[in-house]
Amino acid sequence: MKEALNQWLGKHLPLRGVLACGVRYPDATVFIPPSLVGFPSENLEYSLRCMADTFQVLKLNQFPNEYVRWIYQNALFYCLKRADGTFLGVFTSREADAVDLEALGAMLSEFPKLQ
């Protein structure tokens, strides 16, 4: 399953406006394809680790915990969790016209349905 998700993510990397993306698996391993814009992979890995903690806290406090979007000064961080505990993290530009929002939405809606 990991290899299929890794290939799926690599296919979506050239999406306009995506700065970096990665998948974190329930066993705490991550897959981060190389960033086309030089986004440091260690920053994304750290963000995914923090997001894993956030998902746990949300669940413990009985908040919805399948989808989170963090807003930063220059970027947006979308995180989407699957039923198996695997989650996707995507950093995009904060400029709406710099991002292919339709393709991003399709990517995010496709992720939980992947087998």
Residue, then its C-alpha position, 0 to 999 in steps of 0.5 A: m500500500k505504501e508504494a501505491l500511495n507514494q506513486w500517487l503522491g509523486k504524480h500530484l507533485p507538479l500541481r501548480g501552487v504546491l510548495a511541498c507535500g508528504v504522507r505520514y503512515p501509522d508506523a510514523t514513517v514518511f514519504i516526501p517527494p523532492s520539492l520543486v521549489g526547494f522546500p526543506s524536507e526536514n521542515l515538512e517532516y517536522s510539520l507532519r510529526c506535529m500534525a500527527d500529535t494534533f490529530q491525536v489531541l483532536k480525537l481525544n477531545q472528540f473534535p472532528n479530526e479528518y481534515v485540518r488546514w493551518i494558515y501561515q503568513n506565506a503558506l497554507f498547510y492542508c492535512l487530511k487523515r484516512a481511516d487507516g491513520t495515514f495522512l497527507g500534508v500539502f503546503t501551498s502558496r497562500e495566494a489563491d490565484a497561484v494555486d490550481l484550487e480545482a486540482l488541489g480539491a480533486m487531490l484531497s478528495e481522492f486521497p481517502k478513497l485510494q485503496 
